[in-house]
Amino acid sequence: MNSKEESFLNDLDLSLEKAWGLLSAGRVDRDSPLHTLAVGSIDHQGLPTQRIMVLRSVDVEKRFLRFNSDSRADKINQLAKDASISILGYHPQAKIQLRILGTSKIQTEGLEFETAWNRASPYGKRCYLSNPGPGQAVSAPSSGLLPELEGMKPTEEQLKPAKQNFAVLQVEVNRIEWLYLAHTGHRRAMFSWNGKERKWESEWRIP
């Protein structure tokens, strides 16, 4: 264990800062293992379900993570306002696993929605033009896109119908379980948000 590792491995505050730092870096770095995260929810049959989603925004002060989605997708129906949601990511270079619990908020209008839509690329927006919507059964393999849109950059005019199928999934983080894997000895910590006192409560745990 080197001095750089020791600077956060034996300090709860620095470990929490490290966790948020990795998430923030993952948002902007497409090569980061935390650019895509496993997002879990409970379906309408009470069964756990997961999918990989691209991390689009991180707000450390507000404890928000943001993802984009098709509003017709099953996960949007599952994640009604304040529904529980889990997020899992592992960064092999940093040797850190993050298990995150939070509550969801779906936005299909408003400032956050408009900002997310405007930041999306034309190819990203094209995904929301599929017909039928995600998860629907079809008789043959299909992207759901019209033939003239496959492999092509869509025009702004072609993208207009896509906006009605766009949604923002915002997650308010309530808990972060942090695990560092090292041959000299693992470290594990739990960070829980105390809403009444407006602060993080932290404790070490045995890995």
C-alpha positions as CSV (number, residue, x, y, z in Angstrom):
1,M,0.0,0.0,0.0
2,N,1.7,3.3,-1.1
3,S,1.3,6.7,0.4
4,K,-1.1,7.8,-2.3
5,E,-3.4,4.9,-1.4
6,E,-3.0,5.6,2.3
7,S,-4.2,9.2,1.8
8,F,-7.8,8.0,1.3
9,L,-7.8,4.3,2.4
10,N,-7.6,5.2,6.1
11,D,-9.7,8.4,6.0
12,L,-13.5,8.1,5.6
13,D,-14.0,11.7,4.3
14,L,-11.3,11.2,1.6
15,S,-12.8,7.8,0.7
16,L,-16.2,9.4,0.1
17,E,-14.5,12.2,-1.9
18,K,-12.7,9.5,-3.9
19,A,-16.0,7.8,-4.7
20,W,-17.6,10.9,-6.0
21,G,-14.5,11.8,-7.9
22,L,-14.5,8.5,-9.8
23,L,-18.2,9.0,-10.7
24,S,-17.5,12.6,-11.8
25,A,-14.6,11.4,-14.0
26,G,-16.8,8.6,-15.3
27,R,-19.3,11.0,-16.6
28,V,-16.9,12.8,-19.0
29,D,-14.5,9.9,-19.8
30,R,-16.1,7.4,-22.2
31,D,-13.2,5.0,-21.5
32,S,-13.8,5.0,-17.7
33,P,-15.3,1.8,-16.3
34,L,-17.8,4.0,-14.5
35,H,-19.1,5.7,-17.6
36,T,-21.5,2.8,-17.9
37,L,-23.2,1.5,-14.7
38,A,-25.5,-1.4,-13.8
39,V,-28.8,0.1,-12.8
40,G,-31.2,-2.1,-10.9
41,S,-34.9,-1.9,-10.1
42,I,-37.9,-4.1,-9.1
43,D,-40.3,-5.0,-11.9
44,H,-44.1,-5.2,-11.6
45,Q,-43.8,-8.9,-10.6
46,G,-41.6,-8.1,-7.7
47,L,-38.5,-9.5,-9.4
48,P,-35.1,-7.7,-9.5
49,T,-34.0,-6.5,-13.0
50,Q,-30.9,-4.7,-14.2
51,R,-29.5,-2.9,-17.3
52,I,-26.4,-1.0,-18.2
53,M,-26.9,2.7,-18.5
54,V,-24.6,5.6,-19.5
55,L,-23.9,8.1,-16.7
56,R,-24.8,11.5,-18.1
57,S,-24.5,13.9,-15.2
58,V,-23.1,14.0,-11.6
59,D,-24.0,16.7,-9.0
60,V,-22.0,16.0,-5.8
61,E,-23.7,18.8,-3.8
62,K,-27.2,17.7,-4.6
63,R,-26.2,14.0,-4.6
64,F,-27.7,13.5,-8.0
65,L,-26.8,11.1,-10.8
66,R,-28.6,11.4,-14.2
67,F,-29.3,8.9,-16.9
68,N,-31.2,9.2,-20.2
69,S,-33.9,6.8,-21.2
70,D,-36.8,6.1,-23.5
71,S,-40.0,7.0,-21.7
72,R,-41.6,3.9,-23.1
73,A,-39.1,1.5,-21.6
74,D,-40.2,-0.9,-18.8
75,K,-37.7,0.7,-16.3
76,I,-39.5,4.1,-16.5
77,N,-42.8,2.4,-15.5
78,Q,-41.0,0.6,-12.7
79,L,-39.3,3.7,-11.4
80,A,-42.2,5.8,-10.4
81,K,-41.4,8.9,-8.3
82,D,-39.2,8.1,-5.2
83,A,-38.9,4.4,-6.2
84,S,-35.9,2.6,-4.8
85,I,-33.0,2.1,-7.3
86,S,-29.6,0.4,-7.0
87,I,-26.5,1.2,-9.0
88,L,-23.3,-0.9,-9.3
89,G,-19.9,0.0,-10.8
90,Y,-16.4,-1.3,-10.5
91,H,-13.2,0.5,-11.5
92,P,-10.4,-2.1,-11.9
93,Q,-7.6,0.5,-12.2
94,A,-8.7,2.2,-9.0
95,K,-9.6,-1.2,-7.5
96,I,-12.8,0.3,-6.1
97,Q,-16.4,-1.1,-6.3
98,L,-19.3,1.3,-5.6
99,R,-22.7,0.0,-4.6
100,I,-25.2,2.9,-4.6
101,L,-28.8,3.1,-3.3
102,G,-31.1,6.0,-4.1
103,T,-34.5,7.1,-5.1
104,S,-35.6,7.9,-8.6
105,K,-37.3,10.8,-10.3
106,I,-38.5,10.6,-13.9
107,Q,-38.7,13.9,-15.8
108,T,-40.4,14.3,-19.2
109,E,-40.5,18.1,-19.1
110,G,-38.9,21.0,-17.3
111,L,-35.4,22.6,-17.3
112,E,-33.5,19.5,-16.5
113,F,-35.3,17.6,-19.3
114,E,-34.7,20.3,-21.8
115,T,-31.0,20.6,-20.9
116,A,-30.5,16.9,-21.2
117,W,-32.3,16.8,-24.5
118,N,-30.2,19.6,-25.9
119,R,-27.0,18.0,-24.9
120,A,-27.8,14.7,-26.5
121,S,-26.1,14.0,-29.9
122,P,-28.2,13.5,-33.0
123,Y,-27.3,9.8,-33.0
124,G,-28.3,9.6,-29.3
125,K,-31.6,11.2,-30.0
126,R,-32.2,8.9,-32.9
127,C,-32.6,6.0,-30.5
128,Y,-35.9,7.5,-29.4
129,L,-37.4,7.2,-32.9
130,S,-37.8,3.5,-32.7
131,N,-41.3,2.2,-33.5
132,P,-42.5,0.1,-31.7
133,G,-40.9,1.1,-28.4
134,P,-38.2,-0.8,-26.4
135,G,-39.0,-4.3,-25.4
136,Q,-41.9,-4.8,-27.8
137,A,-42.1,-8.2,-29.6
138,V,-41.4,-8.2,-33.3
139,S,-41.5,-10.9,-36.0
140,A,-37.9,-10.3,-37.3
141,P,-34.7,-8.8,-36.0
142,S,-35.1,-5.0,-36.0
143,S,-33.7,-1.8,-34.6
144,G,-37.1,-0.3,-34.7
145,L,-35.8,2.5,-36.9
146,L,-37.0,3.4,-40.4
147,P,-34.6,2.1,-43.1
148,E,-33.6,5.6,-44.1
149,L,-32.5,6.3,-40.5
150,E,-30.3,3.3,-40.0
151,G,-26.6,4.2,-40.2
152,M,-27.4,7.8,-41.0
153,K,-27.1,11.0,-39.0
154,P,-30.7,12.3,-38.7
155,T,-31.8,15.8,-39.4
156,E,-33.3,18.1,-36.8
157,E,-36.6,17.7,-38.7
158,Q,-36.5,13.9,-38.5
159,L,-35.7,14.1,-34.8
160,K,-38.7,16.2,-33.8
161,P,-40.9,13.1,-33.0
162,A,-38.2,11.6,-30.8
163,K,-38.5,14.2,-28.1
164,Q,-41.8,12.9,-26.9
165,N,-40.2,9.5,-26.2
166,F,-37.3,11.0,-24.3
167,A,-37.0,10.9,-20.5
168,V,-34.5,11.8,-17.8
169,L,-33.9,9.4,-14.9
170,Q,-32.5,11.3,-12.0
171,V,-31.2,9.4,-9.0
172,E,-30.9,11.0,-5.5
173,V,-28.1,9.1,-3.8
174,N,-28.9,8.0,-0.3
175,R,-26.2,5.4,0.4
176,I,-22.8,4.5,-1.1
177,E,-21.1,1.3,-0.1
178,W,-17.4,1.6,-1.0
179,L,-15.0,-1.4,-1.4
180,Y,-11.3,-1.2,-2.1
181,L,-9.6,-4.5,-3.1
182,A,-5.9,-4.8,-2.3
183,H,-3.6,-7.8,-1.7
184,T,-2.3,-6.1,1.5
185,G,-5.8,-5.9,2.9
186,H,-9.2,-4.7,1.6
187,R,-11.1,-1.7,2.9
188,R,-14.8,-1.3,3.1
189,A,-16.9,1.7,4.2
190,M,-20.6,2.7,4.3
191,F,-21.7,6.3,3.7
192,S,-25.4,7.0,4.5
193,W,-27.1,10.4,4.0
194,N,-28.8,11.8,7.1
195,G,-31.6,14.0,5.7
196,K,-32.5,15.5,9.0
197,E,-29.0,16.8,9.8
198,R,-28.1,17.2,6.1
199,K,-24.8,15.3,6.2
200,W,-23.2,12.0,5.4
201,E,-22.8,9.5,8.2
202,S,-19.8,7.2,7.6
203,E,-18.4,4.0,9.2
204,W,-15.8,1.4,8.4
205,R,-16.9,-2.2,7.8
206,I,-15.1,-5.4,7.5
207,P,-14.7,-6.3,3.7
